[in-house]
Amino acid sequence: MPTLSKLLSKFSIDQRAILIALIEKILTLNWHGLDIKKLQGHGDVFRLRKGKIRIIFIKDKNKKIIRIIDIGYRNEKTYKL
């Protein structure tokens, strides 16, 4: 699984700042106002949409642990799990 810094490296500095703020909201479970949906057929896998960028993550119900799986543009293979 790629590291978060590697996932963010393909974005511009401005986009990285926005993505880091969004990731902080995801990790603190402050999802109010975010476009988050559960992916069908994948258990506890969610996606956050910000324009053309998608953040795919898993939320463990029991441990309240969140892992970022992928960050990319919609037209890339972001949804290929």
C-alpha positions as CSV (number, residue, x, y, z in Angstrom):
1,M,0.0,0.0,0.0
2,P,1.5,3.4,-1.0
3,T,2.4,5.9,1.7
4,L,0.3,9.1,2.1
5,S,3.2,11.3,1.0
6,K,3.6,9.2,-2.2
7,L,-0.2,9.5,-2.9
8,L,0.0,13.3,-2.5
9,S,3.2,13.8,-4.5
10,K,1.3,13.8,-7.8
11,F,-0.7,16.9,-6.9
12,S,0.2,20.5,-6.9
13,I,1.1,22.4,-3.7
14,D,-2.3,24.1,-3.6
15,Q,-4.1,20.8,-4.2
16,R,-2.0,19.1,-1.5
17,A,-3.0,21.8,1.1
18,I,-6.7,21.1,0.3
19,L,-6.3,17.4,0.4
20,I,-4.4,17.5,3.7
21,A,-7.2,19.5,5.3
22,L,-9.8,17.0,3.9
23,I,-7.8,14.1,5.3
24,E,-7.6,15.7,8.7
25,K,-11.4,16.0,8.7
26,I,-11.7,12.4,7.7
27,L,-9.4,11.2,10.5
28,T,-11.2,13.3,13.1
29,L,-14.6,11.9,11.9
30,N,-15.7,15.5,11.2
31,W,-17.6,14.5,8.0
32,H,-20.2,17.3,8.1
33,G,-20.3,19.1,4.8
34,L,-18.1,16.6,3.0
35,D,-19.3,14.6,0.0
36,I,-18.7,11.1,1.4
37,K,-20.4,7.9,0.2
38,K,-20.0,4.3,1.0
39,L,-18.8,2.2,-2.0
40,Q,-21.2,-0.6,-2.9
41,G,-20.0,-4.1,-2.5
42,H,-16.8,-3.2,-0.6
43,G,-17.8,-3.4,3.1
44,D,-16.6,-0.4,5.0
45,V,-14.9,1.4,2.1
46,F,-15.8,5.1,1.5
47,R,-14.9,7.7,-1.0
48,L,-14.7,11.5,-0.5
49,R,-15.3,13.6,-3.6
50,K,-13.7,17.0,-4.1
51,G,-14.2,18.2,-7.6
52,K,-12.4,15.6,-9.9
53,I,-10.3,14.3,-7.0
54,R,-11.3,11.2,-5.0
55,I,-10.0,10.0,-1.7
56,I,-10.7,6.3,-1.0
57,F,-10.5,5.1,2.6
58,I,-11.6,2.4,4.9
59,K,-13.3,3.0,8.3
60,D,-13.1,0.1,10.8
61,K,-16.3,0.2,12.9
62,N,-15.0,-1.5,16.0
63,K,-11.6,0.2,16.4
64,K,-12.6,3.5,14.8
65,I,-9.4,3.3,12.6
66,I,-9.3,5.0,9.2
67,R,-6.8,4.0,6.5
68,I,-6.4,6.0,3.3
69,I,-6.2,3.6,0.4
70,D,-5.9,5.8,-2.6
71,I,-6.0,9.5,-3.8
72,G,-6.5,10.3,-7.4
73,Y,-8.5,11.7,-10.2
74,R,-11.8,10.1,-11.1
75,N,-10.7,9.1,-14.6
76,E,-7.7,7.2,-13.2
77,K,-7.9,3.8,-11.6
78,T,-8.9,5.2,-8.3
79,Y,-11.9,3.0,-7.9
80,K,-10.0,-0.2,-8.8
81,L,-9.6,-1.9,-5.4
